[in-house]
Amino acid sequence: MAVAVNAGLVAELYPRWTLDVVIRLVEEGIAIDFVKRPRQYKEVPHDIAEILENFWFRSGTDPGFPNLQKREVMLFPILGQSDGVLGEHTSEFHAVSAALRTAADAFTSRVFDTGEENLRQAFRDAAVTFQSYLRPFEDNAAVRNGERQIRNMFDSAVRVLLNRQVTGVFGRPPADTANWPLGRSFDENGALVIKYVSEALQTTMGPVSTSQFIAVQRIADFGQRAIRGVLEADFDTAGPIDELIQFAYRWYTALMELGSMGITTMNMPARSMEMSSKEMPMRSIAMRTKGMAPNVMEVRNNRR
């Protein structure tokens, strides 16, 4: 089995889709507040003001600013419902990734070394299945366009949330950790900005606590590492896979941590394109199934 030529598209999309809260806080909150309360944003520099203008006028009509409806249409066929959104995650992506995480949990949680190789092989088998699901999306023109569009909007939202004049409106300094909010940039200031903005402005998500946001960052980070590792691996060889097992296991524990935060009844957003109840049951649940993705953000159906 040849190693993937380009193992980047899905691995780049996953954390940005999981952290879609970053886009939505700017799109549904700050960009609107910027127009409604101009006095509060007097010191915002021109480049940030232009970004907020783009969110206000171009969201949903410009390829560089796909609104939530378009992001859902683009990303659901690849990644299913965002792992940062509450709901029953029944997509094929979630089924095959849950199998990977469950195999990693079984290997890591073993009590005795007896059967270790069998558990390692079980993980390898789950990884092969996951890889076969992911690979058609690599070197794919439609996915490449989507990744470029999502990246532009995500990076634009991050620039807003890293601007001291913007965060100062909400009484907070911005994150000061490199690459926030991606990677392992678990910056307390950044998480508090998310909390304060989400509490101050009415969005379809409702308030987002610092612990919720950091848990979602961990899900995004370890999910990305596991996806990239699966795509780059050659499972026809007997190469080491223990590091990949650890990424998948920590992806699993991050999801479980989020599910243990007392979240019980939240609603997922109605999707823009029609789906049957078999494809996505529209009911509020608290995900506790091993390996399945619990929800993080409250999403009300009365979106703007």
C-alpha positions in Angstrom: 0.0 0.0 0.0 1.7 3.2 -1.2 2.0 6.2 1.2 -0.4 9.0 0.3 1.2 11.7 -1.9 -0.6 14.5 -0.1 -1.6 13.8 3.4 -2.7 17.3 4.3 -6.2 18.3 3.2 -8.4 16.3 5.7 -5.8 16.8 8.4 -6.0 20.6 7.9 -9.8 20.6 7.6 -10.5 18.6 10.8 -9.2 21.0 13.5 -10.8 24.0 11.8 -14.1 22.3 11.5 -13.9 21.2 15.2 -13.0 24.7 16.2 -15.7 26.3 14.1 -16.7 28.2 17.2 -13.9 30.6 16.3 -15.5 31.5 13.0 -18.9 31.7 14.4 -18.0 34.1 17.3 -16.8 36.6 14.7 -19.4 35.9 12.0 -22.5 35.8 14.3 -21.2 38.0 17.1 -18.3 40.5 16.7 -19.0 41.4 13.1 -22.5 42.4 13.9 -21.6 44.1 17.2 -19.0 46.1 15.3 -21.8 47.6 13.2 -24.2 48.0 16.0 -21.8 49.6 18.6 -19.2 51.6 16.6 -18.1 53.7 19.6 -16.8 50.6 21.3 -14.5 49.7 18.3 -13.1 53.2 17.7 -9.4 52.1 18.1 -9.7 49.0 15.8 -7.1 49.2 13.0 -8.1 49.5 9.4 -7.1 45.9 8.4 -9.2 44.4 11.2 -12.1 46.7 10.4 -11.9 45.4 6.8 -12.0 41.8 7.9 -15.1 42.5 10.0 -16.7 44.3 7.0 -16.0 41.1 5.0 -17.7 38.9 7.6 -20.7 41.3 7.7 -21.2 41.7 3.9 -19.5 38.7 2.2 -20.4 35.7 4.4 -22.3 33.3 2.2 -21.6 35.2 -1.0 -17.8 35.2 -1.3 -15.7 32.0 -1.9 -13.4 33.2 0.9 -16.2 33.6 3.4 -18.5 30.6 3.3 -21.2 30.9 5.9 -22.2 28.1 8.3 -24.7 26.8 5.8 -22.1 26.4 3.1 -19.5 25.1 5.5 -21.9 22.4 6.5 -22.6 21.5 2.9 -18.9 21.3 2.1 -17.7 19.5 5.2 -20.4 17.1 6.2 -19.6 14.6 3.3 -16.0 14.5 4.5 -16.1 14.9 8.3 -19.7 14.6 9.3 -21.1 16.8 12.0 -18.4 18.9 13.7 -16.9 17.2 16.8 -17.3 20.7 18.4 -21.1 20.5 18.0 -23.5 18.6 20.2 -25.5 15.8 18.5 -25.6 12.2 17.5 -22.6 11.7 15.2 -23.7 9.0 12.8 -21.7 9.8 9.7 -19.3 7.3 8.1 -16.3 9.4 9.3 -17.5 9.1 12.9 -18.0 5.4 12.5 -14.6 4.6 11.2 -12.8 7.1 13.5 -14.6 5.7 16.5 -13.4 2.3 15.6 -9.8 3.6 15.6 -10.2 5.3 18.9 -11.8 2.3 20.5 -9.0 0.1 19.3 -6.5 2.6 20.8 -8.3 2.6 24.1 -8.3 -1.2 24.2 -4.6 -1.4 23.5 -3.7 1.4 26.0 -6.0 0.2 28.8 -4.9 -3.5 28.7 -4.0 -4.9 32.1 -1.6 -7.6 31.0 0.8 -7.8 28.1 -0.8 -11.1 27.0 -2.5 -10.4 23.7 -0.6 -7.2 23.2 0.2 -8.0 19.6 -3.4 -9.0 18.9 -4.6 -5.6 20.2 -1.9 -3.8 18.2 -3.0 -5.7 15.1 -6.7 -4.8 15.8 -5.6 -1.1 15.9 -3.7 -1.6 12.6 -6.8 -3.1 11.0 -9.0 -0.2 12.2 -6.4 2.2 10.9 -6.4 0.6 7.4 -10.2 1.0 7.3 -9.9 4.6 8.3 -7.2 5.2 5.8 -9.2 3.8 3.0 -12.1 6.1 3.9 -9.8 9.2 4.1 -7.7 8.8 1.0 -10.3 9.6 -1.7 -10.4 13.1 -0.2 -6.7 13.7 -0.7 -5.6 15.3 -4.0 -9.2 16.1 -4.6 -10.1 19.3 -6.4 -13.4 19.9 -4.5 -11.8 19.2 -1.1 -8.8 21.4 -2.0 -11.2 24.3 -2.8 -13.0 23.7 0.4 -9.9 23.6 2.5 -8.7 26.9 1.0 -12.0 28.6 1.7 -12.3 27.3 5.2 -8.7 28.2 6.0 -9.2 31.8 4.7 -12.3 32.3 6.9 -10.8 30.6 9.9 -7.5 32.6 9.7 -9.4 35.8 9.3 -11.5 35.1 12.4 -8.3 34.3 14.3 -6.8 37.7 13.3 -9.8 39.4 14.8 -9.7 37.5 18.0 -6.0 38.2 18.4 -6.4 41.9 18.0 -6.0 43.7 21.3 -8.4 46.5 20.4 -11.1 44.0 19.7 -10.6 41.8 22.8 -10.3 45.0 24.8 -14.0 45.7 24.0 -14.7 42.6 26.2 -12.2 43.5 28.9 -9.7 40.8 28.0 -6.2 40.7 26.4 -5.8 38.4 23.4 -4.0 35.0 23.4 -0.2 35.4 23.3 0.7 31.8 22.4 2.1 31.2 18.9 -0.3 29.4 16.5 -3.4 29.9 18.8 -5.9 28.3 18.7 -4.4 25.4 16.7 -1.8 22.8 17.8 -1.1 22.7 21.5 -1.6 26.4 22.1 -3.7 26.1 25.2 -3.6 29.8 26.1 -5.7 30.9 29.1 -6.2 34.4 27.7 -7.4 33.0 24.4 -9.9 30.7 26.2 -11.1 33.6 28.3 -11.6 35.7 25.2 -13.9 32.9 23.8 -15.8 32.8 27.1 -16.3 36.5 27.5 -17.3 37.1 23.9 -19.7 34.2 23.8 -21.3 35.4 27.1 -21.5 39.0 25.9 -22.9 38.5 22.4 -26.0 36.5 21.4 -25.0 33.7 19.0 -26.5 30.4 18.1 -23.9 28.6 20.3 -24.6 30.2 23.6 -21.9 30.7 26.2 -18.7 28.6 25.9 -16.7 28.0 29.0 -12.9 28.0 29.1 -12.8 24.3 30.0 -15.0 23.5 27.1 -13.0 25.4 24.6 -9.7 23.9 25.8 -11.2 20.4 25.5 -12.2 21.2 22.0 -8.7 22.4 21.2 -7.4 19.1 22.4 -9.9 17.2 20.3 -8.8 19.3 17.3 -5.1 18.8 17.9 -5.1 15.0 18.6 -7.7 14.3 15.9 -5.5 16.1 13.4 -2.4 14.2 14.5 -4.2 10.9 14.3 -5.7 11.6 10.9 -2.3 12.7 9.5 -0.6 9.7 11.0 -3.1 7.3 9.4 -2.8 9.0 6.0 1.0 8.9 6.0 1.4 5.3 7.3 2.2 2.3 5.2 0.4 -0.5 6.9 1.8 -3.1 4.6 5.1 -2.9 6.5 5.7 -3.8 10.1 6.7 -0.3 11.0 6.1 1.1 14.5 2.6 2.4 15.2 2.7 3.0 19.0 2.9 6.8 18.5 -0.1 6.7 16.3 -2.0 4.6 18.9 -1.2 7.3 21.5 -2.5 10.1 19.3 -5.7 8.1 18.7 -6.0 7.3 22.4 -5.6 11.0 23.4 -8.2 11.9 20.8 -10.5 9.5 22.5 -9.8 10.8 26.0 -10.3 14.4 24.9 -13.7 13.5 23.5 -14.5 11.7 26.7 -13.4 14.6 28.9 -15.6 16.9 27.0 -18.5 14.5 27.5 -18.0 14.5 31.2 -18.4 18.2 31.7 -22.1 17.9 32.7 -23.5 18.6 29.3 -26.9 17.0 29.1 -29.3 18.7 26.7 -28.1 20.6 23.8 -29.4 21.0 20.3 -27.5 20.6 17.1 -28.3 23.1 14.3 -30.7 22.2 11.6 -28.6 21.6 8.6 -29.0 23.6 5.5 -29.4 20.7 3.1 -32.2 18.2 3.8 -31.3 14.9 5.4 -33.4 12.0 6.3 -33.9 11.1 10.0 -31.8 8.0 9.3 -28.9 10.1 8.2 -29.0 12.5 11.1 -31.6 12.1 13.9 -32.5 15.6 15.1 -32.7 14.9 18.9 -30.8 16.3 21.9 -28.6 13.7 23.6 -25.6 13.4 25.8 -23.0 11.3 24.0 -21.4 8.7 26.2 -20.7 6.0 23.7 -17.1 4.9 23.6 -15.2 6.6 20.9 -18.1 8.7 19.7 -17.9 12.4 19.6 -19.8 14.3 22.3 -21.0 17.8 21.8 -19.5 20.9 23.2 -21.4 24.0 22.2 -25.1 24.7 22.6 -26.6 25.5 19.2 -30.0 27.0 19.2 -32.3 26.5 16.2 -33.3 30.2 16.1 -30.2 31.2 14.3 -30.0 34.5 12.6 
